[in-house]
Amino acid sequence: MSMLYKTAPDFVPRPVGYGTYASDANIHFFLCDFRKMTTDLPDVTRFTAELARVHQLNIHPGGLYGFHLPTYHGNVPVDEGWSETWEAYFIKTTRSLLQMEESVQGPSEELKGLAEPFFTKVVPRLLRPLEVGTNGIKSTLIHGDLWHANTGVDLDTGLPVVFDAACFYAHNECQQPVDLM
C-alpha cells in the first residue's frame, strides 16, 4: 500500500501502520487514513485510467517479478521472492498455491496428472512469447485482489479509490485471483 500511495496518493488511502495482535498471532491489522467513500462502483473510464497510470509509473527497474515481502491472495500468504521472468514467477507461485491446496484438501491424483503438463507445456507456450521483443510485457506494481469490494468513490473528490491491496510486481495486465470468501 505504501508503494501505491507514493505513486497515486489520490487513488489510495495513506497507510498509517500494521501489525499482529499480541493476544493472537493469527489476527493482523492494517490502518490507513479514513476516506469517506461510497460503495458505488467508480466510473469505469476514470478508474481504469488511474489504474493504467499506476502501472505505467511503477515499472520494476530491474525487470524482476515478485516482491521483497510476503504478499497475499486473500488471506493466503505468498512469499516467493523474485523471479527474472513472468513465466518463472507464475509457475513458482502457482505451484506453491497448489501445494497449499493439497496440504488442506489432501492429495489429488487427477490434479497431479494435470499440473505437470500445465507447468511444462501450457504455461511456457502461453507466457514465454509475451516476454520477447521490444513490445514484451513489463514488470509493474499491480494491485492484487482487485474487485468491487475494495474499490469506492471518494465523497470529497469524486475520484476512484482502492484499498486493501496485496501488491507485487507482475505482468502489467495481470489480475491476481480474487478471494471470494
N, CA, C and O of each residue as an XYZ file, in Angstrom:
724
protein
N       0.830     -1.184      0.000
C       0.000      0.000      0.000
C       0.873      1.246      0.000
O       0.536      2.246     -0.635
N       1.987      1.188      0.706
C       2.888      2.342      0.738
C       3.423      2.665     -0.642
O       3.522      3.834     -1.016
N       3.765      1.644     -1.396
C       4.289      1.873     -2.741
C       3.210      2.443     -3.656
O       3.489      3.336     -4.456
N       1.999      1.945     -3.550
C       0.900      2.504     -4.335
C       0.628      3.947     -3.933
O       0.392      4.801     -4.788
N       0.661      4.215     -2.648
C       0.390      5.563     -2.161
C       1.426      6.565     -2.671
O       1.081      7.698     -3.006
N       2.686      6.153     -2.729
C       3.740      7.049     -3.229
C       3.471      7.471     -4.671
O       3.770      8.602     -5.056
N       2.919      6.583     -5.449
C       2.646      6.866     -6.853
C       1.329      7.590     -7.052
O       1.234      8.494     -7.882
N       0.313      7.199     -6.296
C      -1.038      7.713     -6.553
C      -1.761      8.027     -5.244
O      -2.679      7.301     -4.862
N      -1.370      9.085     -4.559
C      -1.978      9.375     -3.254
C      -3.474      9.685     -3.302
O      -4.158      9.534     -2.290
N      -3.994     10.112     -4.448
C      -5.436     10.338     -4.547
C      -6.203      9.035     -4.774
O      -7.411      8.971     -4.548
N      -5.495      8.005     -5.221
C      -6.107      6.731     -5.586
C      -6.118      5.742     -4.426
O      -6.906      4.797     -4.419
N      -5.237      5.960     -3.439
C      -5.026      5.011     -2.343
C      -4.969      5.780     -1.020
O      -4.272      6.792     -0.943
N      -5.678      5.337      0.022
C      -5.545      5.995      1.325
C      -4.116      5.852      1.866
O      -3.453      4.846      1.616
N      -3.652      6.854      2.601
C      -2.295      6.840      3.165
C      -2.182      5.758      4.241
O      -2.938      5.768      5.213
N      -1.243      4.826      4.070
C      -1.024      3.809      5.099
C      -0.466      4.454      6.378
O       0.365      5.360      6.322
N      -0.942      3.967      7.523
C      -0.507      4.503      8.805
C       0.285      3.467      9.585
O       1.314      3.795     10.176
N      -0.175      2.224      9.598
C       0.521      1.198     10.358
C      -0.108     -0.162     10.162
O      -1.197     -0.286      9.602
N       0.595     -1.187     10.632
C       0.102     -2.556     10.547
C       0.766     -3.367     11.649
O       1.754     -2.938     12.245
N       0.215     -4.533     11.908
C       0.821     -5.381     12.928
C       0.002     -6.627     13.178
O      -0.945     -6.941     12.457
N       0.400     -7.325     14.230
C      -0.246     -8.561     14.654
C      -0.685     -8.392     16.098
O       0.041     -7.811     16.904
N      -1.857     -8.891     16.428
C      -2.346     -8.809     17.794
C      -1.386     -9.538     18.734
O      -0.930    -10.640     18.430
N      -1.088     -8.932     19.849
C      -0.238     -9.579     20.850
C      -0.944    -10.794     21.443
O      -0.295    -11.771     21.817
N      -2.273    -10.732     21.528
C      -3.033    -11.821     22.147
C      -3.333    -12.977     21.199
O      -3.716    -14.055     21.655
N      -3.166    -12.778     19.880
C      -3.454    -13.837     18.915
C      -2.620    -13.618     17.652
O      -2.885    -12.705     16.870
N      -1.621    -14.458     17.468
C      -0.688    -14.308     16.335
C      -1.347    -14.551     14.980
O      -0.729    -14.312     13.943
N      -2.599    -15.025     14.975
C      -3.313    -15.249     13.719
C      -4.207    -14.074     13.315
O      -4.873    -14.120     12.281
N      -4.215    -13.032     14.130
C      -5.031    -11.856     13.823
C      -4.102    -10.685     13.526
O      -3.208    -10.362     14.309
N      -4.335    -10.064     12.387
C      -3.480     -8.967     11.943
C      -4.341     -7.737     11.664
O      -5.559     -7.837     11.516
N      -3.696     -6.589     11.596
C      -4.431     -5.371     11.289
C      -3.623     -4.473     10.368
O      -2.397     -4.558     10.292
N      -4.340     -3.626      9.685
C      -3.757     -2.616      8.801
C      -4.563     -1.338      8.983
O      -5.792     -1.362      8.920
N      -3.882     -0.235      9.208
C      -4.547      1.046      9.396
C      -4.150      2.005      8.281
O      -2.995      2.051      7.856
N      -5.135      2.766      7.820
C      -4.856      3.799      6.824
C      -5.752      4.990      7.119
O      -6.688      4.897      7.914
N      -5.457      6.109      6.470
C      -6.303      7.282      6.633
C      -7.745      6.940      6.300
O      -8.023      6.156      5.392
N      -8.653      7.541      7.051
C     -10.073      7.354      6.780
C     -10.459      8.225      5.591
O     -10.161      9.419      5.568
N     -11.115      7.633      4.613
C     -11.639      8.368      3.462
C     -13.138      8.105      3.405
O     -13.565      6.950      3.397
N     -13.924      9.147      3.365
C     -15.371      8.976      3.203
C     -15.601      8.505      1.772
O     -15.235      9.183      0.812
N     -16.216      7.329      1.647
C     -16.416      6.735      0.327
C     -17.830      6.213      0.184
O     -18.501      5.897      1.167
N     -18.264      6.129     -1.058
C     -19.485      5.403     -1.361
C     -19.086      3.969     -1.666
O     -17.920      3.678     -1.933
N     -20.051      3.095     -1.623
C     -19.780      1.711     -2.028
C     -20.115      1.515     -3.503
O     -20.063      0.399     -4.019
N     -20.459      2.614     -4.175
C     -20.740      2.544     -5.607
C     -19.475      2.181     -6.368
O     -18.364      2.495     -5.940
N     -19.660      1.520     -7.493
C     -18.515      1.258     -8.355
C     -18.048      2.569     -8.970
O     -18.870      3.388     -9.382
N     -16.737      2.777     -9.036
C     -16.218      4.003     -9.644
C     -16.546      4.046    -11.136
O     -16.809      3.016    -11.757
N     -16.527      5.243    -11.693
C     -16.676      5.409    -13.134
C     -15.596      4.590    -13.817
O     -14.411      4.743    -13.520
N     -16.001      3.725    -14.725
C     -15.070      2.775    -15.329
C     -13.949      3.482    -16.096
O     -12.809      3.016    -16.073
N     -14.241      4.578    -16.765
C     -13.218      5.280    -17.531
C     -12.175      5.899    -16.602
O     -10.974      5.762    -16.834
N     -12.635      6.577    -15.553
C     -11.692      7.192    -14.601
C     -10.894      6.127    -13.858
O      -9.686      6.259    -13.661
N     -11.591      5.068    -13.451
C     -10.941      4.013    -12.672
C      -9.842      3.327    -13.483
O      -8.714      3.182    -13.011
N     -10.170      2.913    -14.684
C      -9.177      2.199    -15.492
C      -8.036      3.117    -15.920
O      -6.899      2.664    -16.050
N      -8.321      4.394    -16.140
C      -7.255      5.344    -16.482
C      -6.286      5.488    -15.313
O      -5.072      5.526    -15.518
N      -6.803      5.569    -14.101
C      -5.932      5.701    -12.925
C      -5.135      4.421    -12.691
O      -3.946      4.475    -12.373
N      -5.782      3.284    -12.845
C      -5.083      2.015    -12.689
C      -3.976      1.873    -13.732
O      -2.877      1.419    -13.413
N      -4.257      2.256    -14.964
C      -3.242      2.205    -16.023
C      -2.088      3.142    -15.701
O      -0.930      2.805    -15.950
N      -2.386      4.307    -15.152
C      -1.330      5.265    -14.779
C      -0.420      4.669    -13.705
O       0.803      4.794    -13.779
N      -1.019      4.027    -12.714
C      -0.227      3.383    -11.660
C       0.704      2.341    -12.276
O       1.877      2.267    -11.912
N       0.192      1.540    -13.203
C       1.015      0.511    -13.839
C       2.126      1.126    -14.678
O       3.230      0.584    -14.723
N       1.864      2.225    -15.330
C       2.881      2.858    -16.170
C       3.987      3.499    -15.342
O       5.127      3.585    -15.798
N       3.671      3.945    -14.144
C       4.649      4.654    -13.316
C       5.449      3.738    -12.401
O       6.439      4.177    -11.816
N       5.057      2.509    -12.264
C       5.708      1.597    -11.316
C       6.357      0.410    -11.997
O       6.155     -0.728    -11.571
N       7.123      0.643    -13.034
C       7.843     -0.436    -13.693
C       9.056     -0.797    -12.838
O       9.803      0.084    -12.414
N       9.249     -2.084    -12.588
C      10.380     -2.510    -11.769
C      11.684     -2.167    -12.499
O      11.849     -2.535    -13.662
N      12.609     -1.471    -11.835
C      13.838     -1.034    -12.520
C      14.701     -2.177    -13.040
O      15.408     -2.010    -14.034
N      14.656     -3.320    -12.394
C      15.446     -4.466    -12.837
C      14.648     -5.470    -13.647
O      15.189     -6.482    -14.093
N      13.360     -5.195    -13.841
C      12.508     -6.085    -14.607
C      12.130     -7.359    -13.874
O      11.670     -8.313    -14.500
N      12.315     -7.395    -12.554
C      12.010     -8.605    -11.791
C      10.520     -8.701    -11.474
O       9.797     -7.704    -11.472
N      10.087     -9.928    -11.207
C       8.703    -10.222    -10.856
C       8.666    -10.765     -9.438
O       9.497    -11.594     -9.068
N       7.708    -10.303     -8.639
C       7.588    -10.743     -7.257
C       7.544     -9.553     -6.325
O       7.059     -8.480     -6.684
N       8.059     -9.757     -5.114
C       8.078     -8.672     -4.139
C       9.067     -9.020     -3.036
O       9.400    -10.187     -2.829
N       9.533     -7.993     -2.331
C      10.535     -8.212     -1.288
C       9.928     -8.628      0.054
O      10.658     -8.963      0.987
N       8.604     -8.608      0.153
C       7.887     -9.046      1.351
C       6.823    -10.054      0.944
O       6.441    -10.098     -0.225
N       6.333    -10.870      1.885
C       5.204    -11.740      1.534
C       3.995    -10.900      1.115
O       3.723     -9.854      1.702
N       3.286    -11.363      0.109
C       2.032    -10.744     -0.304
C       0.932    -11.773     -0.076
O       1.202    -12.866      0.422
N      -0.281    -11.442     -0.426
C      -1.387    -12.334     -0.095
C      -2.366    -12.477     -1.241
O      -2.660    -11.516     -1.951
N      -2.869    -13.697     -1.413
C      -4.043    -13.995     -2.235
C      -5.168    -14.129     -1.214
O      -5.358    -15.201     -0.639
N      -5.912    -13.055     -0.987
C      -6.876    -13.064      0.107
C      -6.122    -13.200      1.411
O      -5.298    -12.346      1.738
N      -6.387    -14.257      2.164
C      -5.667    -14.467      3.422
C      -4.556    -15.513      3.293
O      -4.012    -15.967      4.300
N      -4.222    -15.894      2.067
C      -3.184    -16.903      1.828
C      -1.858    -16.201      1.525
O      -1.751    -15.479      0.533
N      -0.845    -16.411      2.379
C       0.436    -15.756      2.133
C       1.159    -16.340      0.921
O       1.154    -17.550      0.695
N       1.779    -15.449      0.149
C       2.587    -15.850     -0.997
C       3.948    -15.191     -0.806
O       4.075    -13.971     -0.912
N       4.950    -15.993     -0.528
C       6.292    -15.473     -0.278
C       7.261    -16.187     -1.206
O       8.009    -17.069     -0.783
N       7.242    -15.804     -2.452
C       8.065    -16.478     -3.452
C       9.268    -15.663     -3.899
O       9.985    -16.075     -4.811
N       9.502    -14.517     -3.277
C      10.669    -13.719     -3.617
C      10.615    -13.178     -5.034
O       9.558    -12.786     -5.527
N      11.772    -13.163     -5.678
C      11.905    -12.561     -7.005
C      12.179    -13.608     -8.077
O      12.816    -14.629     -7.815
N      11.695    -13.345     -9.282
C      11.989    -14.169    -10.462
C      12.369    -13.235    -11.601
O      11.925    -12.088    -11.655
N      13.198    -13.742    -12.510
C      13.643    -12.915    -13.632
C      12.645    -12.859    -14.774
O      12.720    -11.964    -15.616
N      11.700    -13.815    -14.816
C      10.692    -13.801    -15.882
C       9.314    -13.977    -15.270
O       9.163    -14.518    -14.174
N       8.302    -13.501    -16.011
C       6.921    -13.681    -15.578
C       6.573    -15.164    -15.567
O       5.879    -15.640    -14.669
N       7.056    -15.887    -16.565
C       6.799    -17.328    -16.638
C       7.299    -18.030    -15.379
O       6.571    -18.825    -14.783
N       8.529    -17.745    -14.971
C       9.109    -18.399    -13.790
C       8.333    -18.029    -12.527
O       8.050    -18.890    -11.694
N       7.993    -16.757    -12.386
C       7.248    -16.337    -11.199
C       5.862    -16.981    -11.162
O       5.428    -17.471    -10.120
N       5.173    -16.977    -12.302
C       3.837    -17.566    -12.371
C       3.883    -19.048    -11.999
O       3.053    -19.519    -11.221
N       4.839    -19.773    -12.544
C       4.955    -21.205    -12.233
C       5.270    -21.406    -10.751
O       4.652    -22.242    -10.093
N       6.219    -20.648    -10.232
C       6.632    -20.808     -8.832
C       5.468    -20.538     -7.877
O       5.232    -21.315     -6.952
N       4.746    -19.445     -8.097
C       3.651    -19.126     -7.179
C       2.467    -20.068     -7.357
O       1.815    -20.426     -6.376
N       2.180    -20.472     -8.576
C       1.055    -21.389     -8.798
C       1.363    -22.757     -8.199
O       0.484    -23.382     -7.606
N       2.600    -23.229     -8.347
C       2.990    -24.496     -7.692
C       2.821    -24.395     -6.179
O       2.305    -25.310     -5.538
N       3.256    -23.287     -5.628
C       3.140    -23.084     -4.179
C       1.680    -23.103     -3.739
O       1.349    -23.714     -2.723
N       0.807    -22.441     -4.490
C      -0.618    -22.431     -4.151
C      -1.229    -23.827     -4.268
O      -2.079    -24.203     -3.461
N      -0.799    -24.591     -5.265
C      -1.287    -25.972     -5.399
C      -0.821    -26.836     -4.233
O      -1.571    -27.683     -3.747
N       0.422    -26.623     -3.779
C       0.919    -27.371     -2.621
C       0.125    -27.026     -1.367
O      -0.177    -27.903     -0.558
N      -0.213    -25.748     -1.204
C      -1.041    -25.352     -0.055
C      -2.421    -26.003     -0.140
O      -2.954    -26.481      0.861
N      -2.986    -26.016     -1.336
C      -4.292    -26.654     -1.543
C      -4.232    -28.132     -1.166
O      -5.133    -28.646     -0.503
N      -3.175    -28.806     -1.588
C      -3.021    -30.230     -1.269
C      -2.859    -30.446      0.231
O      -3.366    -31.428      0.773
N      -2.154    -29.536      0.907
C      -1.970    -29.699      2.347
C      -3.292    -29.563      3.103
O      -3.445    -30.122      4.189
N      -4.242    -28.827      2.539
C      -5.539    -28.642      3.182
C      -6.532    -29.718      2.737
O      -7.236    -30.295      3.566
N      -6.590    -29.986      1.427
C      -7.599    -30.879      0.869
C      -7.143    -32.335      0.730
O      -7.958    -33.231      0.511
N      -5.842    -32.555      0.858
C      -5.304    -33.883      0.632
C      -4.880    -34.047     -0.818
O      -5.273    -33.253     -1.673
N      -4.083    -35.068     -1.103
C      -3.582    -35.252     -2.468
C      -4.691    -35.601     -3.453
O      -5.684    -36.239     -3.102
N      -4.496    -35.170     -4.686
C      -5.432    -35.469     -5.765
C      -4.618    -35.965     -6.953
O      -3.850    -35.208     -7.547
N      -4.789    -37.239     -7.295
C      -4.065    -37.801     -8.426
C      -4.459    -37.107     -9.723
O      -3.625    -36.896    -10.604
N      -5.732    -36.756     -9.832
C      -6.193    -36.061    -11.042
C      -5.499    -34.704    -11.185
O      -5.041    -34.349    -12.271
N      -5.424    -33.957    -10.095
C      -4.759    -32.654    -10.131
C      -3.270    -32.804    -10.426
O      -2.707    -32.032    -11.202
N      -2.640    -33.787     -9.814
C      -1.216    -34.032    -10.095
C      -0.999    -34.360    -11.564
O      -0.025    -33.910    -12.168
N      -1.900    -35.140    -12.137
C      -1.781    -35.503    -13.547
C      -1.960    -34.315    -14.476
O      -1.367    -34.278    -15.554
N      -2.758    -33.357    -14.079
C      -2.975    -32.160    -14.889
C      -1.895    -31.102    -14.669
O      -1.567    -30.345    -15.583
N      -1.349    -31.050    -13.469
C      -0.421    -29.976    -13.109
C       0.858    -30.002    -13.928
O       1.273    -28.967    -14.448
N       1.487    -31.154    -14.052
C       2.788    -31.187    -14.725
C       2.712    -30.760    -16.188
O       3.539    -29.953    -16.613
N       1.763    -31.258    -16.981
C       1.658    -30.741    -18.354
C       1.317    -29.243    -18.400
O       1.755    -28.523    -19.296
N       0.543    -28.801    -17.434
C       0.225    -27.374    -17.364
C       1.503    -26.557    -17.184
O       1.708    -25.563    -17.881
N       2.367    -26.976    -16.245
C       3.589    -26.225    -15.959
C       4.658    -26.389    -17.036
O       5.411    -25.454    -17.305
N       4.731    -27.559    -17.648
C       5.804    -27.788    -18.623
C       5.431    -27.468    -20.064
O       6.312    -27.233    -20.891
N       4.136    -27.456    -20.377
C       3.720    -27.215    -21.766
C       2.845    -25.972    -21.922
O       3.148    -25.096    -22.733
N       1.770    -25.894    -21.154
C       0.796    -24.818    -21.354
C       1.383    -23.461    -20.983
O       1.378    -22.537    -21.797
N       1.888    -23.337    -19.760
C       2.397    -22.036    -19.313
C       3.535    -21.528    -20.198
O       3.486    -20.376    -20.627
N       4.551    -22.333    -20.487
C       5.615    -21.812    -21.363
C       5.103    -21.383    -22.741
O       5.555    -20.372    -23.278
N       4.181    -22.127    -23.307
C       3.662    -21.779    -24.642
C       2.835    -20.500    -24.624
O       2.801    -19.770    -25.615
N       2.171    -20.224    -23.509
C       1.351    -19.019    -23.426
C       2.135    -17.795    -22.950
O       1.947    -16.696    -23.472
N       3.006    -17.978    -21.970
C       3.661    -16.818    -21.363
C       5.009    -16.450    -21.979
O       5.327    -15.266    -22.092
N       5.798    -17.431    -22.376
C       7.129    -17.127    -22.905
C       7.090    -16.180    -24.103
O       7.895    -15.251    -24.151
N       6.194    -16.372    -25.070
C       6.167    -15.444    -26.211
C       5.849    -13.993    -25.816
O       6.216    -13.069    -26.542
N       5.183    -13.781    -24.692
C       4.859    -12.423    -24.249
C       6.084    -11.659    -23.770
O       6.045    -10.435    -23.652
N       7.175    -12.375    -23.493
C       8.343    -11.742    -22.889
C       9.449    -11.436    -23.888
O      10.543    -11.037    -23.489
N       9.190    -11.611    -25.151
C      10.235    -11.361    -26.148
C       9.887    -10.147    -27.004
O       8.722     -9.771    -27.133
N      10.904     -9.552    -27.575
C      10.688     -8.416    -28.471
C      10.582     -7.100    -27.730
O      10.541     -7.064    -26.500
N      10.540     -6.034    -28.481
C      10.505     -4.700    -27.888
C       9.161     -4.371    -27.251
O       9.077     -3.467    -26.419
N       8.128     -5.082    -27.624
C       6.805     -4.853    -27.039
C       6.454     -5.900    -25.990
O       5.278     -6.127    -25.710
N       7.462     -6.535    -25.413
C       7.214     -7.549    -24.396
C       6.575     -6.960    -23.156
O       6.572     -5.745    -22.956
N       6.037     -7.835    -22.331
C       5.379     -7.382    -21.106
C       6.381     -6.694    -20.192
O       7.588     -6.915    -20.291
N       5.870     -5.872    -19.316
C       6.677     -5.144    -18.344
C       6.300     -5.604    -16.946
O       5.140     -5.907    -16.667
N       7.291     -5.650    -16.078
C       7.051     -5.968    -14.680
C       6.646     -4.681    -13.972
O       7.468     -3.791    -13.756
N       5.362     -4.594    -13.615
C       4.849     -3.390    -12.966
C       4.199     -3.737    -11.638
O       3.755     -4.864    -11.420
N       4.153     -2.755    -10.763
C       3.483     -2.940     -9.488
C       1.986     -3.001     -9.741
O       1.410     -2.066    -10.296
N       1.361     -4.082     -9.342
C      -0.081     -4.214     -9.533
C      -0.783     -4.303     -8.186
O      -0.196     -4.703     -7.180
N      -2.031     -3.926     -8.194
C      -2.901     -4.067     -7.037
C      -3.562     -5.425     -7.177
O      -4.438     -5.609     -8.022
N      -3.154     -6.363     -6.365
C      -3.771     -7.675     -6.410
C      -5.082     -7.674     -5.643
O      -5.414     -6.718     -4.941
N      -5.806     -8.747     -5.789
C      -7.083     -8.915     -5.103
C      -8.020     -7.750     -5.411
O      -8.769     -7.301     -4.544
N      -7.973     -7.269     -6.637
C      -8.777     -6.118     -7.040
C     -10.170     -6.584     -7.457
O     -10.328     -7.335     -8.419
N     -11.162     -6.128     -6.724
C     -12.544     -6.460     -7.038
C     -13.444     -5.376     -6.459
O     -12.967     -4.466     -5.782
N     -14.744     -5.473     -6.724
C     -15.650     -4.387     -6.362
C     -15.666     -4.060     -4.879
O     -15.924     -2.912     -4.516
N     -15.397     -5.028     -4.007
C     -15.499     -4.782     -2.569
C     -14.321     -3.994     -2.002
O     -14.380     -3.572     -0.847
N     -13.261     -3.783     -2.767
C     -12.182     -2.930     -2.258
C     -11.914     -1.744     -3.189
O     -10.779     -1.297     -3.361
N     -12.996     -1.260     -3.774
C     -12.964     -0.022     -4.545
C     -14.127      0.844     -4.085
O     -15.106      0.346     -3.530
N     -14.009      2.113     -4.316
C     -15.086      3.018     -3.968
C     -14.870      4.357     -4.639
O     -13.972      4.520     -5.465
N     -15.700      5.304     -4.273
C     -15.596      6.664     -4.781
C     -15.444      7.596     -3.585
O     -16.274      7.587     -2.676
N     -14.385      8.398     -3.585
C     -14.131      9.368     -2.524
C     -15.226     10.437     -2.573
O     -15.405     11.092     -3.599
N     -15.958     10.615     -1.467
C     -17.066     11.571     -1.441
C     -16.592     13.018     -1.547
O     -17.331     13.873     -2.035
N     -15.369     13.303     -1.097
C     -14.862     14.675     -1.152
C     -14.351     15.055     -2.537
O     -14.497     16.202     -2.960
N     -13.748     14.091     -3.249
C     -13.132     14.410     -4.546
C     -13.901     13.857     -5.734
O     -13.750     14.344     -6.854
N     -14.727     12.840     -5.496
C     -15.421     12.168     -6.595
C     -14.525     11.222     -7.373
O     -14.939     10.661     -8.387
N     -13.290     11.042     -6.900
C     -12.331     10.185     -7.595
C     -12.418      8.741     -7.109
O     -12.838      8.487     -5.980
N     -12.020      7.789     -7.966
C     -11.985      6.388     -7.535
C     -10.905      6.170     -6.478
O      -9.873      6.842     -6.474
N     -11.166      5.220     -5.584
C     -10.240      4.867     -4.516
C     -10.147      3.345     -4.449
O     -11.154      2.652     -4.592
N      -8.939      2.826     -4.232
C      -8.757      1.398     -3.970
C      -8.092      1.230     -2.609
O      -7.363      2.110     -2.153
N      -8.345      0.109     -1.973
C      -7.772     -0.164     -0.661
C      -7.616     -1.665     -0.502
O      -8.047     -2.437     -1.358
N      -6.996     -2.077      0.601
C      -6.779     -3.494      0.891
C      -6.006     -4.169     -0.232
O      -6.407     -5.222     -0.729
N      -4.902     -3.560     -0.624
C      -4.122     -4.060     -1.759
C      -3.080     -5.082     -1.324
O      -2.447     -4.946     -0.277
N      -2.921     -6.085     -2.136
C      -1.841     -7.055     -1.981
C      -0.952     -6.878     -3.214
O      -1.099     -7.597     -4.202
N      -0.054     -5.939     -3.146
C       0.730     -5.552     -4.327
C       1.933     -6.452     -4.538
O       2.488     -7.027     -3.602
N       2.314     -6.551     -5.799
C       3.561     -7.191     -6.178
C       3.857     -6.809     -7.612
O       2.993     -6.293     -8.320
N       5.089     -7.067     -8.038
C       5.476     -6.785     -9.416
C       5.098     -7.974    -10.281
O       5.506     -9.106    -10.022
N       4.307     -7.697    -11.315
C       3.756     -8.766    -12.144
C       3.607     -8.282    -13.584
O       3.935     -7.142    -13.916
N       3.110     -9.168    -14.412
C       2.729     -8.827    -15.785
C       1.848     -7.583    -15.702
O       0.925     -7.530    -14.890
N       2.125     -6.588    -16.533
C       1.412     -5.321    -16.443
C      -0.097     -5.435    -16.658
O      -0.828     -4.494    -16.348
N      -0.575     -6.554    -17.176
C      -2.020     -6.738    -17.342
C      -2.550     -7.878    -16.477
O      -3.650     -8.381    -16.708
N      -1.774     -8.276    -15.494
C      -2.181     -9.375    -14.616
C      -3.248     -8.912    -13.647
O      -3.264     -7.756    -13.223
N      -4.131     -9.819    -13.303
C      -5.075     -9.609    -12.218
C      -4.931    -10.796    -11.293
O      -5.160    -11.942    -11.681
N      -4.547    -10.506    -10.067
C      -4.391    -11.566     -9.082
C      -5.752    -12.197     -8.814
O      -6.759    -11.490     -8.775
N      -5.800    -13.537     -8.626
C      -7.084    -14.189     -8.343
C      -7.784    -13.570     -7.151
O      -7.140    -13.163     -6.184
N      -9.080    -13.500     -7.222
C      -9.893    -12.911     -6.170
C     -10.210    -13.962     -5.121
O     -10.529    -15.106     -5.444
N     -10.119    -13.557     -3.862
C     -10.549    -14.417     -2.770
C     -12.039    -14.170     -2.557
O     -12.431    -13.088     -2.121
N     -12.860    -15.152     -2.857
C     -14.301    -14.970     -2.790
C     -14.891    -15.286     -1.429
O     -16.107    -15.216     -1.252
N     -14.061    -15.627     -0.479
C     -14.563    -15.942      0.860
C     -14.775    -14.692      1.671
O     -15.195    -14.769      2.826
